[in-house]
């Protein structure tokens, strides 16, 4: 099965700017990945924050009208434009955490010569 990712916004910092109240300028976020193989589910986590460019507020959305998809989109766009770590890099890191955990899991198995009789 493939890793599924959930981008979560945990906090947003706002300030008044250019006649608007509550302009979001910093988003604290986390990306949680999860993969289930058989009956074992393994998770990975990456936390971060994204300082948003608030220089152009022509398409301003009031704080109360923001959606998760919109804010997560801002986070991913900010990461992708940073030239440092992209949103794909974040997901790759989470997937690597999961793979490492999965490869180090201990299993209890019967010796192959023992029958279940």
C-alpha positions as CSV (number, residue, x, y, z in Angstrom):
1,X,0.0,0.0,0.0
2,X,1.2,3.6,-0.6
3,X,1.8,6.3,2.0
4,X,-1.1,8.7,2.5
5,X,-0.3,12.2,3.6
6,X,-2.3,14.6,5.7
7,X,-1.2,18.2,5.9
8,X,-2.5,19.8,9.0
9,X,-2.5,23.5,10.0
10,X,-1.9,23.8,13.7
11,X,-1.6,27.6,14.1
12,X,-1.8,30.8,12.1
13,X,-0.3,34.1,13.0
14,X,-2.1,37.2,11.8
15,X,-1.7,41.0,11.8
16,X,-3.7,44.0,10.5
17,X,-2.3,45.2,7.2
18,X,-3.5,47.5,4.4
19,X,-7.0,48.0,5.9
20,X,-7.6,44.3,6.5
21,X,-7.8,42.6,9.9
22,X,-6.2,39.2,10.5
23,X,-3.9,39.0,7.5
24,X,-2.2,35.6,7.8
25,X,1.6,35.9,7.6
26,X,2.8,32.7,9.2
27,X,1.4,29.2,9.2
28,X,2.6,26.5,11.5
29,X,1.9,23.1,10.0
30,X,2.7,19.4,10.1
31,X,2.7,16.7,7.5
32,X,1.7,13.2,8.8
33,X,2.2,10.2,6.6
34,X,0.7,6.8,7.2
35,X,1.1,3.4,5.5
36,X,-0.6,0.2,6.4
37,X,0.9,-3.1,5.5
38,X,-1.1,-6.1,6.6
39,X,-2.4,-5.2,10.0
40,X,0.5,-2.9,10.9
41,X,0.2,0.9,10.4
42,X,3.3,3.0,10.5
43,X,3.4,6.8,10.7
44,X,5.9,9.5,9.9
45,X,5.8,13.2,10.9
46,X,7.4,16.5,9.7
47,X,6.7,19.8,11.4
48,X,7.4,23.3,10.0
49,X,6.2,26.8,9.5
50,X,5.8,28.9,6.4
51,X,6.2,32.7,6.4
52,X,3.8,33.9,3.7
53,X,4.3,36.8,1.2
54,X,1.7,39.3,2.1
55,X,2.9,42.1,-0.3
56,X,-0.1,41.6,-2.6
57,X,-3.5,41.4,-1.0
58,X,-5.7,41.9,-4.1
59,X,-7.2,38.4,-3.7
60,X,-7.5,38.7,0.1
61,X,-9.8,36.2,1.9
62,X,-11.2,37.1,5.3
63,X,-9.9,35.0,8.1
64,X,-13.3,33.5,8.8
65,X,-13.7,32.4,5.2
66,X,-10.3,30.6,4.9
67,X,-10.4,26.8,4.1
68,X,-7.9,24.1,5.0
69,X,-7.2,23.5,1.3
70,X,-6.5,27.2,0.7
71,X,-4.1,27.5,3.6
72,X,-2.3,24.2,2.9
73,X,-2.0,25.4,-0.7
74,X,-0.2,28.6,0.6
75,X,2.1,26.4,2.7
76,X,3.0,24.1,-0.2
77,X,3.5,27.1,-2.6
78,X,5.7,28.9,-0.1
79,X,7.8,25.7,0.4
80,X,8.1,25.1,-3.3
81,X,9.2,28.6,-4.0
82,X,11.7,28.7,-1.2
83,X,14.4,26.8,-3.1
84,X,15.3,25.0,0.1
85,X,12.8,22.3,0.9
86,X,9.8,21.6,-1.3
87,X,6.5,20.0,-0.3
88,X,7.7,16.9,-2.3
89,X,10.8,16.9,-0.1
90,X,8.7,17.0,3.0
91,X,6.6,14.0,1.8
92,X,9.8,12.1,0.8
93,X,11.2,12.7,4.3
94,X,8.0,11.4,5.9
95,X,8.1,8.3,3.5
96,X,11.7,7.7,4.5
97,X,10.8,7.8,8.2
98,X,8.1,5.2,7.6
99,X,10.3,2.9,5.5
100,X,13.0,3.1,8.2
101,X,10.5,2.2,10.9
102,X,9.1,-0.7,8.8
103,X,12.5,-2.1,8.1
104,X,13.4,-2.2,11.8
105,X,10.2,-3.8,13.1
106,X,10.6,-7.0,15.0
107,X,8.4,-10.0,14.2
108,X,7.7,-13.1,16.2
109,X,7.7,-16.2,14.0
110,X,7.6,-19.9,14.5
111,X,10.6,-21.9,13.3
112,X,9.9,-23.3,9.9
113,X,10.1,-26.9,11.2
114,X,7.3,-26.4,13.8
115,X,3.8,-27.3,12.5
116,X,0.6,-25.8,13.8
117,X,-0.8,-29.2,14.8
